[in-house]
Amino acid sequence: MTRVESKDWIRSLLAAQYVPGQSQGHYESFFFRANHPQRPLAFWIRYTLFSPRREPERAIGELWGIWFDGETGQHVAVKREVALQECEFSRETFRVRIGAAGCQPGELWGEAQSADGRLTWQLSFAGEQPPLLLLPPAAYRARLPRAKSLVGLPLARFNGQIEVNGTAHRIEDWVGSQNHNWGSRHTDSYAWGQVAGFDNAPNSFLEVATARLKIGGLWSPPFTPLVLRHLGREYALTNTLQTMRASGRWNFFHWQFATGNDEVRILGTIEAPASLFVALRYYNPPGGEKHCLNSKLARCELQLTHRSTGATEVLHTQHRAAFEILTDRRDHGLRVRV
């Protein structure tokens, strides 16, 4: 694969992967998140396609939004469902429309209302980072894993306005990311984390997950892929052997992971109190529902040890980490918002 072909191929992954009318179940999400530069405030906005297995006529678009307020503890979560006939998910380029809401390169807009209230947003975003792949390139072409994800624009900088229950909030140079994930079924269980700028390393970016699969009624060991961009280097610990050798253990609201290669050893913790999470209900294409415990105000500490010198760096952020848990368990103690 030439370098030009590689760029074209990655660009193709930013567009929708759904084939209209396909009978295989499918979910696909284009989501954006960012944090206030100093205060414990964050937003998460998600444009989703959901098509149940063998029932493509029931496919819908889902418009999601969460305003996280770590100062008042009053988070607002909204969701709107729209018939797929009123949506557009372009397979040619990054362009999505769900009813009157939409996203495309450099901008996103929309409005949704649920029991928590109403969110309205009009935002622009920009950045210079290349896309980040959390899986080896071959995995995006293969049937397995059934769930794929990438970061289309790490360290994206957002500007504009979000209105929360009638109160306007100016978004001025909030840093976050543009993301895309899709598959024929949700991963059976996972913890996912992302840091778009640490408090002491604002230009560094972390993407990490620990996932387990259920195969024939038995659980697989955890797989932990990790990519860290730091000081001009990319540490991509994503091949199958590395992810199996890595460790990842989580319970509700706390996660520890460790991975490495001949060059580096990385130890990490991501955690947040239950009060900084919002619980959501995700439809699963094969049937049933998963619960997603979602926070964008988590704490992260990352210890990076360089094997050649033994030197260790500690990267940290107090409330700028994304932290999600996807689970079938119902004993997490959170009220499911939407």
Residue pairs with C-beta under 8 A, 6 or more apart in sequence:
1 9
9 137
10 130
10 131
10 133
10 150
13 131
13 140
13 150
13 180
14 93
14 94
14 131
14 152
14 180
15 90
15 91
15 92
15 93
15 94
15 95
16 28
16 49
16 89
16 90
16 91
16 96
16 182
17 26
17 28
17 91
17 148
17 182
18 26
18 28
18 49
18 51
18 89
18 91
18 182
19 91
20 56
21 56
22 51
22 56
23 53
23 54
23 56
24 53
24 184
24 285
25 51
25 52
25 53
25 54
25 184
25 185
25 284
25 285
25 286
26 49
26 50
26 51
26 59
26 182
26 183
26 184
26 285
27 48
27 49
27 50
27 51
27 182
27 183
27 185
27 186
27 282
27 283
27 284
27 285
28 48
28 49
28 89
28 180
28 181
28 182
28 183
29 46
29 47
29 48
29 49
29 179
29 180
29 181
29 182
30 46
30 47
30 48
30 94
30 96
30 103
30 178
30 179
30 180
31 44
31 45
31 46
31 47
31 64
31 179
31 180
31 181
32 43
32 44
32 45
32 46
32 103
32 108
32 123
32 125
32 156
32 158
32 176
32 177
32 178
32 179
33 42
33 43
33 44
33 45
33 176
33 177
33 179
33 194
33 196
33 296
33 322
34 42
34 43
34 156
34 158
34 171
34 174
34 175
34 176
34 177
34 196
35 41
35 42
35 174
35 175
35 176
35 196
35 296
35 297
35 319
35 320
36 42
36 174
37 173
37 174
37 175
39 70
39 71
40 68
40 69
40 70
40 71
40 297
40 319
41 67
41 68
41 69
41 70
41 71
41 169
42 67
42 68
42 70
42 176
42 296
42 297
42 320
43 65
43 66
43 67
43 68
43 121
43 162
43 171
43 174
43 296
44 64
44 65
44 66
44 68
44 294
44 296
44 322
45 64
45 65
45 66
45 108
45 110
45 121
45 123
46 62
46 63
46 64
46 65
47 61
47 62
47 63
47 64
47 96
47 98
47 101
47 102
47 103
47 108
47 110
48 61
48 62
48 63
48 64
49 59
49 60
49 61
49 62
49 84
49 87
49 89
50 59
50 60
50 61
50 62
50 283
50 285
51 58
51 59
51 84
51 285
52 58
52 59
52 283
52 285
52 287
53 184
53 285
53 286
53 287
59 84
60 81
60 82
60 83
60 84
60 87
61 81
61 82
61 83
61 84
61 86
61 87
61 89
61 98
61 99
62 79
62 80
62 81
62 82
62 98
63 79
63 80
63 81
63 82
63 98
63 99
63 101
63 110
63 112
64 77
64 78
64 79
64 112
64 280
64 338
65 77
65 78
65 79
65 110
65 112
65 119
65 121
66 75
66 76
66 77
66 78
66 278
66 294
66 296
67 75
67 76
67 119
67 162
67 164
67 169
68 75
68 276
68 278
68 295
68 296
68 297
69 75
69 76
70 276
70 297
70 319
73 275
75 116
75 278
76 116
76 117
76 119
76 164
76 165
77 114
77 116
77 278
77 280
77 337
77 338
78 112
78 113
78 114
78 116
78 117
78 118
78 119
78 338
79 112
79 114
79 280
79 338
80 98
80 99
80 101
80 112
80 113
80 114
82 98
82 99
86 98
86 99
87 96
87 97
87 98
87 99
88 95
88 96
88 97
88 102
89 96
90 96
94 103
94 104
94 105
94 152
95 102
95 103
95 104
96 102
96 103
96 104
98 110
100 110
100 111
101 109
101 110
101 111
101 112
102 108
102 109
102 110
103 109
106 124
106 125
106 126
107 123
107 124
107 125
108 121
108 123
108 125
109 121
109 122
109 123
110 120
110 121
111 118
111 119
111 120
111 121
112 118
112 119
113 119
114 337
114 338
115 337
115 338
116 337
116 338
117 164
117 165
118 163
118 164
118 165
118 166
119 162
119 163
119 164
120 162
120 163
121 160
121 161
121 162
121 163
122 160
122 161
123 158
123 159
123 160
123 161
123 162
123 171
124 158
124 159
124 160
125 153
125 156
125 157
125 158
125 159
125 178
126 156
126 157
127 153
127 154
127 155
127 156
127 157
129 153
129 154
129 155
129 156
129 205
129 229
131 150
131 151
131 152
131 153
131 154
132 150
132 151
132 154
132 205
132 207
132 227
132 229
133 140
133 150
133 227
133 236
133 238
134 149
134 150
134 151
134 207
134 209
134 225
134 227
134 238
135 145
135 148
135 149
135 150
135 225
135 238
136 238
136 239
136 240
139 145
139 148
140 148
140 150
145 183
145 187
145 213
146 183
146 184
146 185
146 187
147 181
147 182
147 183
147 185
147 186
147 187
148 181
148 182
148 183
149 179
149 180
149 181
149 182
149 209
150 179
150 180
150 181
151 177
151 178
151 179
151 194
151 205
151 207
152 177
152 178
152 179
152 180
153 177
153 178
154 177
154 196
154 205
154 207
154 229
155 175
155 177
155 196
155 197
155 203
155 205
156 175
156 176
156 177
156 178
156 196
157 173
157 174
157 175
158 171
158 173
158 174
158 175
158 176
159 171
159 172
159 173
159 174
160 171
161 168
161 169
161 170
161 171
162 168
162 169
162 171
163 169
175 196
175 197
175 202
176 196
177 194
177 196
177 205
184 285
184 286
185 284
185 285
185 286
186 282
186 284
186 285
186 290
186 326
187 211
187 212
187 213
187 326
188 211
188 212
188 213
188 214
188 219
188 328
189 211
189 212
189 214
189 219
189 326
189 327
189 328
190 209
190 210
190 211
190 212
190 324
190 325
190 326
191 209
191 210
191 248
191 250
191 255
191 270
191 323
191 324
191 325
192 208
192 209
192 322
192 323
192 324
192 325
192 326
193 206
193 207
193 208
193 209
193 255
193 268
193 270
193 298
193 300
193 321
193 322
193 323
193 324
194 205
194 206
194 207
194 208
194 321
194 322
195 204
195 205
195 206
195 300
195 302
195 315
195 317
195 320
195 321
195 322
196 205
196 320
196 322
197 203
197 204
197 205
197 317
197 320
198 204
198 206
198 300
198 302
198 315
198 316
198 317
198 320
199 316
199 317
199 318
199 320
200 315
200 316
201 230
201 231
201 315
204 228
204 229
204 230
204 231
204 315
205 228
205 229
205 230
206 226
206 227
206 228
206 229
206 268
206 300
206 302
206 315
207 226
207 227
207 228
208 224
208 225
208 226
208 227
208 257
208 268
208 270
209 224
209 225
209 226
210 222
210 223
210 224
210 248
210 249
210 250
210 255
210 257
211 222
211 223
211 224
212 219
212 220
212 221
212 222
212 223
213 219
213 220
213 223
214 220
221 244
222 246
222 247
222 248
222 249
223 240
223 243
223 244
223 246
223 248
224 243
224 246
224 247
224 248
224 257
224 258
224 259
225 237
225 238
225 242
225 243
225 246
226 235
226 237
226 238
226 246
226 257
226 259
226 266
226 268
227 234
227 235
227 236
227 237
227 238
228 234
228 235
228 266
228 302
228 304
229 235
230 304
230 315
235 261
235 263
235 264
235 266
237 243
237 246
237 259
237 260
237 261
237 266
242 259
242 261
243 259
245 259
246 257
246 258
246 259
246 260
247 256
247 257
247 258
247 259
248 255
248 256
248 257
248 258
249 255
249 256
249 257
250 256
250 325
252 274
252 293
252 325
252 332
252 333
253 271
253 272
253 273
253 274
253 277
253 293
254 269
254 270
254 271
255 269
255 270
255 271
255 323
255 325
256 267
256 268
256 269
257 267
257 268
258 265
258 266
258 267
258 268
259 265
259 266
260 266
260 305
260 307
262 307
263 306
263 307
263 308
264 304
264 305
264 306
264 307
265 304
265 305
265 307
266 302
266 303
266 304
266 305
267 302
267 303
267 305
268 300
268 301
268 302
268 303
269 299
269 300
269 301
270 298
270 299
270 300
270 321
270 323
271 298
271 299
271 323
272 295
272 297
272 298
272 299
272 319
272 321
272 323
274 332
274 333
274 334
276 295
276 297
276 298
276 319
277 293
277 294
277 295
277 323
277 334
278 293
278 294
278 295
278 334
278 337
279 291
279 292
279 293
279 294
279 332
279 334
279 335
279 336
279 337
280 291
280 292
280 294
280 336
280 337
280 338
281 289
281 290
281 291
281 292
281 336
281 338
282 289
282 290
282 291
282 292
282 326
283 289
284 290
290 326
290 327
290 328
291 326
291 327
291 328
291 329
291 330
291 332
291 336
292 324
292 325
292 326
293 324
293 325
293 326
293 327
293 332
293 334
294 324
295 322
295 323
295 324
296 321
296 322
296 323
297 319
297 320
297 321
298 319
298 321
298 322
298 323
299 316
299 317
299 318
299 319
299 321
300 315
300 316
300 317
300 320
300 321
301 314
301 315
301 316
302 314
302 315
302 316
303 312
303 313
303 314
304 312
304 313
304 314
304 315
305 311
305 312
306 312
325 332
